[in-house]
Amino acid sequence: MQTILDELEERRAVARLGGGQARIDAQHKKGKLTARERIDLFLDEDSFEEYDMFVDHRCTDFGMEKNKIPGDGVVTGWGTVNGRVVYVFAKDFTVFGGSLSATHAQKIIKIQDMALRNRAPIIGLFDAGGARIQEGVAALGGYGEVFLRNTMASGVIPQISLIMGPCAGGDVYSPAITDFIFMVRDTSYMFVTGPDVVKTVTNETVTAEELGGASIHTTKSSIADGAFDNDVELLLQMRRFIDFLPSSNVSDVPILPTNDDAERTEMSLDTLIPDNPNQPYDMKELIHKMVDDGDFFELQENFAGNIITGFGRMNGKPIGVIANQPMVLAGVLDSDASRKAARFVRFCDCFSIPLVTLVDVPGFLPGTSQEYGGLIKHGAKLLFAYAEATVPKITIITRKAYGGAYDVMSSKHIRGDVNYAWPTAEIAVMGAKGAVEIIFRKDLGDADKIAAHVKDYEDRFCSPFVAAERGYIDEVIMPHNTRRRVCRALNMLANKTVENPWKKHDNIPL
Ligand code: HXC
């Protein structure tokens, strides 16, 4: 009996070594952890249950039958994060560069099926070179099945992809279907084809970082939702991140008890808005002062900074915050900001996370570059996302809410549940100067007359009261009471029930 037990331990020890000590050392030398070290850091201590440790590939081409490594380049299983069940798979770069064979795919598929069946989040840790080249179409078939399951699970369980090394081919397409992608700075890359192929096909010379590093995907392409300095920081932040997400679209949101009083007032907010309406202020100050303990997990921080998206909590329960940022492009809505916010709104709606929208928006960005880039369609994405969302929607207009952007930003007209305005709100078709120059064009030569018209327009329209008179704003509130009012409104909306008409699925302007 003892011999059998010893044999199991020996086989386990071999599997745990993956591609061998030399490759593990090389991995460490690059500043990266191994697949198992990553899983251990991410999950609660001793909670990992590994599956399929002894799975081998079945390839017999290119001498592969003599080159078998148990586990075949991916570590899979489940464990807990802060006590909640999650499923994980982590690519092992030390085994054939983490590349995907048919059996490697079967391991991932098993975990995907379990996560969906048992309604728990799935987290993929990627450090892999795509399809196992020696396996050819068998590997492509494996990817296809992974992609299918990614798609079926979308909107049912949260799917998170962590990019922790060079990733190519299928190892970027699967993450692209998931809800969130986070990267490690300087050691992780995402590209469909690597720099060598790029050089061959387009004769472009480009480094891995320039082609698909975190510096590109968090700023230019917006593929990644965030980046962290190293493996450890990323994994610890992901433990924090998971706490904002429900386990599935039918689970309750997780509650994190807080000592932050739901009735807390914040007097400093009464002076947040500058006297000069063209002077910016930092919307993040309002977010941090509103949410529990100032704890805000921002997404896509370095892309389309004119809109802020992220998770916070109010009275222990997660909310999704969408806020115009006057510090960047005066908070204007452009194509990038619209796409960024639309995707976030849809995630929150899938998973029953209430939306709190903070509005200070001068409108949509005019100009040929925006129009040629499809601003109409991208802006419509955000409008569509807000309009279809059935989660509780609370809106606070702090200053400007002009034109179409007023409608878009979770207004009453697209089923905002509770719409508040600060006394400093200006809800109008456009700013006073622009409006006067159009409707009093004949007076343009007379500065005094124009100034009088501007003053008149400001007095009449640049306030919350015209909208409040019509019931478009439920109440004009004191800025210092914002947290209290939002907490109360969320409580009041806790049992909100709205159903959209039956449809196979909608046709959002993609
Ligand atoms: C088999 C692979 C592999 C692959 C890497 N390796 N990629 N083995 N299939 N796809 C192996 C290498 O042979 C090497 O083995 C080890 O992994 C480490 O690779 P290196 O190249 O030494 O590492 P590095 O210099 O860090 O470069 C990593 C890399 C590069 C950027 C990922 O290996 C690379 O470009 N690989 C190919 C990427 C690719 O084109 N994949 C196919 C995509 S098509 P040894 O034994 O030396 O340690 C695809 C189809 C799906 O994925 C598309 C769906 C839409």
Residues whose N, C-alpha, C, O or C-beta is under 5 A from the ligand:
A	BS01	HXC	F93 F96 G97 S99 A128 G129 G130 A131 R132 I133 Y143 P166 A168 G169 G170 Y173 V192 G194
